[in-house]
Amino acid sequence: MFCRRTIILIVFLLGICTVIPSPVHIKFRHNVSGKPLLLDSLRYSKLGGEVFSVSRLSYLISDLSFQREDGTWTDTNKNIIWIDAFKRRDTFMINGLSKGIYKAFRFHIGLDESTNKFHPNKYGPKHPLNPALNNLHWSWQGGYIFLALEGHYRGKSKRSGYSFHLARSANRTLINVPMLIDHSSPTSIIIDFDLASLLSSPQPLVFNKDGESTHSKKGDPIIDSLKSNLVESFRVNNVFYEKVLGLKNATKRPLYLPEDYQPFPFKVSRTFPVPNLPIDNPLIQGRVRLGKRLFFDPILSRDESISCASCHEKDKAFTDGFSQSIGINGREGKMNSMPLFNLAWKKRFSWDGRVPSLRDQALLPITNHIEFDNSIETVVHKISKDKKYKSLFSMAFNDDAVTGEKIGLALENYLLTLTSYDSKFDRAMSGKLEMTEIEKRGFELFMTEYEPRLASFGADCFHCHGGALFTDNEFHDNGLKPKKLRNEENRIFSTPSLRNVELTSPYMHDGRFKTLEEVVSHYTSSIYRSETLDPNLAKHPVQGIQLNELDQKAIVAFLKTLTDPQFQDTSPQLNK
């Protein structure tokens, strides 16, 4: 009897195994006329005698489903997908699709109205609709950009930029891709997205004639053309069976957690997107306390004369007021000191983005010849002899051993707690007070595109400085003339947050502008045009957008509403 039951159970389990759905891996391959897309390469010909490049291709996909042989449609477990060519985010997996033969695949570019209006701060840090992740939300205007296509082009008489943003729920576009797959095992599908088709068929788009930008205003013919062309731009390239296209799924665990610890309460405005805090370095009170002491302690420098706080003073929003920061023995650095707040939303650090994590960035000054001119080994040795520090390390980690890695983790923990979200602007947006008329005008200009074709003459600031953080945390060439005209000189730098910008002068990576008025004048007048100039600036006229003096003053007035009062207290206890 036992053997019979065992055999029945095995047969039953085998039956279950045969109906478990196999995964479907889908990869979007971006190309131009069938050739793989090379980003930032001015080489692709199109109608109108124009040659174009692509620097940004990012879009949202929703409501994926497959069509069976009998014509019925089967929904999938993937409601929203974010694809980004620059970030190489082009592959995703679908689980739960029943085995069978399917003859088509459909999805929407864009979101339905309820999803589009849903508050973005409700999404987790890795959700495709988290604005800090995708940089596709229109912040204070509301709603998402469904597809962003940006780049440069060269026509018969000029070189310029283009910026096409498909948005608004009425422009959500259904894509139907015919195919034939026998999904009886793990299936991989490669779908081509041809940008030549997007810009030419069936509605040709000529930048110089039809327009260099669109923000999806009602009645804009560019949007009508993009929607028509999107439908024809996707097709199946290939199908593989029993082949996985490769998805990263690394799991991290907390490092060196003490047995008894207290979580540190991370406070932030409800208007902010959820940050992707490091899983392996959770915020705990003991570690934050240690990191703060290390930040203000000159023990990290070779002669113990300066600390992190020497170049990052709180009453200057954690900058220092110099064009180039001053290190040990008065040595002058090469860059302007960057502000240290809302770092939890940044993905890359330093002005040029070369540093992949905050913990790495925190350690760099120690070994830099200009800054602390020290070594990690020397710092570890000195701290290890301090009984107070040994006790702090024991409370922050699982033992009192001092290492360079733990110093970086502690500094990162403290720096992540430095947030700013309580400015006059924030209080006005929550209805607690009202901005002045000139501040309101500045905000209007800030959030309005420059699009003369549609009689729109805003300042176009929101492209790089939009959202609750007032930065996209990306890297751009913003039209600064290099001090040395060399081709190899880097012109692409981090976009700083405009929160507390009133306190963080001088401005730009090299501190060349002393006042906000100079900064606004730079963007209003003729900027330096190079091959790497951001498309959202390259599309502006050569002479600049030419805002009048009153509008320039209005923008400056608005920028000053972004100052957080916590940084304006200059009492002696401020930095302790």
Secondary structure by P-SEA (a helix, b strand, c coil): caaaaaaaaaaaaaaaaaacbbbbbbbbbbbccccccccccccccccccccccccccccccccccccccccbbbbccccbbbbbcccccccccccccccccccbbbbbccccccccccccccccccccccccccccccccccccccbbbbbccccccccbbbbbbbbccccbbbbbbbbccccccbbbbbbbbbccccccccbbbbccccccccccccccaaaaaaaaaaaacccccccccccccccccccccccccccbbbbcbbbbbcccccccccccccccaaaaaaaaaaaacccccccccccccccccccccccccccccccccccccccccccccccccccccccccccccaaaaaaccccccccccccaaaaaaaaaacaaaaaaaaaacccccccaaaaaaaaaaaaaaccccccaaaaaaaccccccaaaaaaaaaaaccccccccccccccccccccccccccccccccccccccccccccbbbbccccccccccccccccccccaaaaaaaaaccccccccccccccccccccccccaaaaaaaaaaaaaccccccccccccccc
